[in-house]
Each structure stands twice: as structure tokens, then as C-alpha cells.
Amino acid sequence: MTTATPTAARPVTPLGILTAHLQTALKQLQHAEDATESVQKALELAIGLEEYVNACTTPESKDLSAIARKTQGEPWDQRFSDGETVRHLEQEMLSGHVEGQFLKMLVHMAHARRILDIGMFTGYSALAMAEALPIDGVLVACEVDEYVASFAQELFDQSLHGAKIQIKLAPAIDTLKELVSQGEVFDFVFIDADKREYVQYFQLLLDSGLLAPNGFICVDNTLLQGQPYLTERSANGAAIAEFNQVVAEDARVEQVLVPLRDGVTLIRRV
């Protein structure tokens, strides 16, 4: 049995992309000393930030580390279909160490007992949040890809807190509607799924009662490689820009966009 060789992760956050551009610029400016010095200083600031933040953040648990290692070693470029639509899976979809600890801290601070995870992938963020739940806490995870759900479930079964997680295998919108019909309510919701459906998730959470009166919503990728504030946007970038505007204009909530990794927005009903 051969083991897949982990490939280097491509830059997918504003900071990572900025660092890559600065590295390229520095090579191009080797003969322009004044410009090179300024770019070198900018690069040192950018390239050292993520490593320092990681070093100053509580280490991930061995169970989370196991998910990260297995995800990084998986040949995701060979897996594209979720049964109905083409879905490009890649290791960069993993939330990662700092964001995982950030979510875990938020769950502790919110004293959450019931969590809804919209978009699970290999389960890193789900397990990070489950680690902060009380022993009788519950996390319902929405995932559309059968292979990914099985991948995550195997890792949950081997972990200390995986029993708190219930995977719902279906399109997230369908699962949310089912949960509404069952009268389910959640203290904390994490959204990290199809960017084009973010507005639907948000509105359904507020309109249906799925979100507890004092509950919180946490939304990932709200900076999406800087695209929401740049002129050149992909379809996902345009969807995130629309989502950010919808949230900002909704008088029912207050929010803060935190420039953590690829952008995380915290939302509270007022």
C-alpha cells in the first residue's frame, strides 16, 4: 500500500496571497536597491505573521492533528463529484489550527450546548467545536459529499469527543429545512459551505427559529482571498461580497468581520 505524498498548500488567504506576490516582486527587484529594501521589509512582516500567530496559539489536540494529517495526505484532486454536481475538494478547505482554536474558544465563551455546522468537509472545525461542548452537548454537521462524510466519521470514531457529532448527509439547505420542521434550535452556528448559498443559510437561520434568541452565527471565508473588495472576482467572490452586504444591511443583527485566515464574521441577533 502506497502512501500519498502531501503536496504543498497553495496560498488561499489574503495574507498568503500577499506574501506570494511580495516574494515574486522581491525577485524581480533585485537590481533596484531602494525598492528591494521596502519590499523586503513588507515581506518580513507578511511572511512571519502566520507562523507567529500559530506559535502563540494553544496547540491542537492529537485528534485534531490526526484529521489535519490525514486530510493533507489525501489525493483530493482525484475526487470531484458529490453525486449531482461537480465539487472540487482540496486540502485548503480544512479550517486549520488557529481557526479551530478560535472556534473552540467561541463555543466556550457562548456556553453553547447545541451547535449546527453547515459544511463539515473532513471534520476539523466540527471536532474543534465538539471539544468545547459539555459531555451532553450535540453538534449536527451538514455534509453533502458521501466520501467526505465517511472520511470524517472514521476519524470521529477514534477521537475523544466525536460521539457528540451527528452527521447529516444531504444538501445543507435540505438539512436545515428538515431541522426547522423538527423544531430544532441551536446556540451556535458555523457556516462554511457553498458560498453561493450563504445568503440563504443566513436568512433561513434568522427567519425560522433555528438560531436561539441569544445564539451566534460564525461565517467562514468572508474575505475569500480578498476578492470581495477587489475588482476581479470569481463567482464565489461575488457571492461573498453579496453576503457581506446583506448582513451589513440587516437591522436584525450586528456583526464584526475578523481578518483571521480567510476572514471570519461573527453575527449576533440584536
Long-range contacts (C-beta under 8 A, 24 or more apart in sequence): 3-73, 4-73, 4-74, 4-75, 5-73, 6-72, 6-73, 6-91, 7-91, 9-72, 9-91, 9-92, 10-92, 12-92, 12-225, 12-262, 13-223, 13-225, 13-261, 13-262, 14-223, 14-225, 14-226, 14-259, 14-262, 14-263, 15-46, 15-49, 15-50, 16-50, 17-225, 17-226, 18-46, 19-43, 19-46, 19-47, 22-46, 22-47, 23-47, 53-98, 54-97, 54-98, 57-97, 57-98, 57-101, 58-101, 59-97, 60-97, 60-100, 60-101, 60-128, 61-131, 61-160, 63-127, 63-131, 63-155, 63-158, 63-159, 63-160, 63-161, 63-162, 64-97, 64-100, 64-124, 64-127, 64-128, 64-131, 66-155, 66-158, 66-159, 67-94, 67-122, 67-123, 67-124, 67-127, 67-152, 67-155, 68-94, 68-96, 68-97, 68-124, 70-122, 70-151, 70-155, 71-121, 71-122, 71-124, 74-122, 74-151, 79-147, 82-144, 82-145, 82-146, 83-146, 87-144, 87-145, 89-121, 89-145, 89-148, 93-121, 93-122, 94-121, 94-122, 94-124, 95-124, 95-125, 95-128, 95-192, 95-220, 95-261, 96-124, 96-261, 98-260, 98-261, 99-125, 99-220, 99-260, 99-261, 99-264, 100-124, 100-125, 100-128, 101-128, 102-260, 102-264, 103-128, 103-129, 103-132, 103-190, 103-218, 104-128, 104-129, 104-131, 104-132, 105-132, 106-188, 106-216, 106-218, 106-266, 107-132, 107-133, 107-188, 108-132, 110-187, 110-188, 110-215, 110-216, 111-187, 112-137, 112-187, 112-188, 112-216, 113-137, 113-138, 113-187, 114-138, 114-139, 114-140, 114-184, 114-185, 114-186, 114-187, 114-188, 114-212, 115-139, 115-140, 115-186, 115-187, 115-188, 115-189, 115-190, 116-140, 116-142, 116-179, 116-186, 116-188, 116-189, 116-190, 116-210, 117-141, 117-142, 117-189, 117-190, 117-192, 118-142, 118-172, 118-176, 118-189, 118-190, 118-191, 118-192, 118-193, 118-201, 119-143, 119-172, 119-191, 119-192, 119-193, 119-194, 119-220, 120-148, 120-149, 120-152, 120-167, 121-148, 121-152, 121-192, 122-148, 122-151, 122-152, 122-155, 123-151, 123-152, 123-153, 123-155, 123-156, 123-165, 125-190, 125-192, 125-220, 126-152, 126-156, 126-165, 127-155, 127-156, 127-159, 127-161, 127-162, 127-165, 129-188, 129-190, 130-161, 130-162, 130-164, 130-165, 131-160, 131-161, 133-161, 133-164, 137-164, 138-164, 138-166, 139-164, 139-165, 139-166, 140-166, 140-168, 140-175, 140-179, 140-184, 140-186, 141-165, 141-166, 141-167, 141-168, 142-168, 142-170, 142-172, 142-175, 142-176, 142-193, 143-167, 143-168, 143-169, 144-169, 144-170, 144-171, 144-172, 144-193, 172-197, 172-201, 173-197, 173-200, 173-201, 173-204, 176-201, 176-204, 176-205, 176-208, 176-210, 177-204, 179-210, 180-204, 180-208, 180-209, 180-210, 183-209, 184-210, 185-209, 185-210, 185-211, 185-212, 185-215, 186-210, 186-211, 186-212, 186-215, 187-212, 187-214, 187-215, 187-216, 188-215, 188-216, 188-217, 188-218, 189-215, 189-216, 189-217, 189-218, 190-217, 190-218, 190-219, 190-220, 191-217, 191-218, 191-219, 191-220, 192-219, 192-220, 192-221, 195-221, 195-224, 195-236, 195-239, 195-240, 195-243, 196-235, 196-236, 196-239, 198-239, 198-240, 198-243, 199-239, 199-242, 199-243, 199-246, 202-243, 202-246, 202-247, 202-267, 203-246, 206-250, 206-252, 206-253, 206-269, 211-269, 213-269, 214-269, 215-269, 216-266, 216-267, 216-268, 217-266, 217-267, 217-268, 218-264, 218-265, 218-266, 218-267, 219-243, 219-247, 219-264, 219-265, 219-267, 220-262, 220-263, 220-264, 221-262, 221-263, 222-257, 222-262, 222-263, 222-264, 222-265, 223-257, 223-259, 223-262, 223-263, 224-262, 224-263, 225-262
